[in-house]
């Protein structure tokens, strides 16, 4: 009888623990954004996570534009709390081909040893009609 009660109690505790994990994993995060613009174009965006009334830096994005006003480069940086600095994360470059109607993209992650974005480089071609979807 005591064994049955104990096993039910243990099962109930395990079930409650699993439910709490599921709820915490599903609960949305509260992010805030600090966006800087120049001449109507976003040049940087910092993403903050708000927890218990405190803001913590998460990610910073920097954008560059070509002569036609389209995004030509996006760099991402992660906040390193231990060193209190932004650390490069990845870079995406965009080249526009008006004749083919394509956007050629190149994605590279930061290589600490080489100090450039040459790690895991990937290239992709997407239709330029998707520009607004990508950068909105």
C-alpha positions in Angstrom: 0.0 0.0 0.0 2.8 2.4 0.9 4.7 1.5 -2.2 1.6 2.3 -4.4 1.2 5.7 -2.7 4.9 6.5 -3.1 5.0 5.5 -6.8 1.9 7.6 -7.5 3.6 10.5 -5.7 6.8 10.1 -7.7 4.8 9.9 -10.9 2.9 13.0 -10.0 6.1 14.9 -9.2 7.7 13.8 -12.5 4.5 14.8 -14.4 4.5 18.3 -12.7 8.2 18.8 -13.4 7.7 17.9 -17.1 4.7 20.3 -17.3 6.7 23.1 -15.8 9.5 22.5 -18.3 7.0 22.5 -21.2 5.4 25.8 -20.0 8.8 27.5 -19.5 9.9 26.4 -23.0 6.8 27.7 -24.6 6.4 31.0 -22.8 7.3 33.9 -25.1 10.3 36.0 -24.5 9.9 39.7 -24.1 12.3 41.4 -26.5 12.8 45.2 -27.0 14.6 46.8 -29.9 16.7 49.9 -30.2 16.8 50.9 -33.9 19.0 53.7 -35.3 18.2 55.2 -38.6 20.0 57.6 -41.0 18.3 59.1 -44.0 15.3 56.8 -43.5 17.4 53.7 -43.6 18.0 51.4 -40.6 21.8 51.3 -39.9 21.8 49.4 -36.7 19.4 47.5 -34.4 20.1 46.2 -30.9 17.9 43.5 -29.4 17.4 43.4 -25.6 15.8 40.7 -23.6 13.6 42.0 -20.7 13.6 39.7 -17.7 12.3 40.7 -14.2 12.3 44.4 -15.2 16.0 44.3 -16.3 17.3 44.6 -19.9 20.1 42.5 -21.1 21.8 42.9 -24.5 21.4 40.0 -26.8 22.2 40.8 -30.5 23.2 43.8 -32.6 22.8 44.1 -36.3 24.5 46.6 -38.6 23.3 47.3 -42.1 25.0 48.9 -45.1 23.3 50.0 -48.3 24.3 50.1 -52.0 24.0 53.2 -54.3 20.4 52.2 -55.1 19.4 52.2 -51.4 19.1 48.4 -51.0 20.8 46.4 -48.2 24.2 45.3 -49.4 25.5 43.9 -46.1 24.2 42.8 -42.7 26.5 42.0 -39.8 25.3 40.4 -36.6 27.1 40.6 -33.2 26.4 38.7 -30.0 26.8 40.3 -26.5 29.6 38.7 -24.5 28.7 39.4 -20.8 32.0 38.1 -19.5 34.1 40.6 -21.5 31.4 43.3 -21.7 31.7 43.6 -25.5 30.1 42.8 -28.8 31.5 39.8 -30.5 31.1 39.2 -34.3 28.7 36.4 -35.2 27.9 36.3 -38.9 27.8 38.5 -42.0 25.5 38.3 -45.1 26.3 40.2 -48.3 23.8 40.9 -51.0 24.5 41.5 -54.7 21.6 42.5 -57.0 21.4 41.4 -60.6 18.8 43.5 -62.3 19.0 41.6 -65.6 18.3 38.2 -64.0 16.1 39.6 -61.2 18.1 37.7 -58.6 19.7 38.5 -55.3 23.0 36.7 -54.7 23.7 36.2 -51.0 26.8 35.0 -49.2 26.6 34.0 -45.6 29.7 33.5 -43.4 30.3 33.1 -39.7 33.0 34.7 -37.7 36.3 32.8 -37.6 38.2 33.8 -34.4 41.5 32.6 -35.7 41.4 34.4 -39.0 39.4 37.3 -37.6 37.0 37.4 -40.6 33.7 36.0 -41.7 35.1 33.0 -43.6 33.7 30.2 -41.4 31.0 28.0 -42.9 30.4 30.2 -46.0 27.2 29.5 -47.9 25.8 31.1 -51.0 22.3 31.3 -52.1 20.3 32.9 -55.0 16.8 34.3 -54.4 14.4 36.2 -56.6 14.5 39.9 -56.1 10.7 40.1 -55.9 11.3 38.8 -52.3 13.3 41.9 -51.3 10.4 43.4 -49.2 9.7 40.1 -47.4 13.4 39.7 -46.5 14.0 43.2 -45.3 10.7 44.3 -43.8 
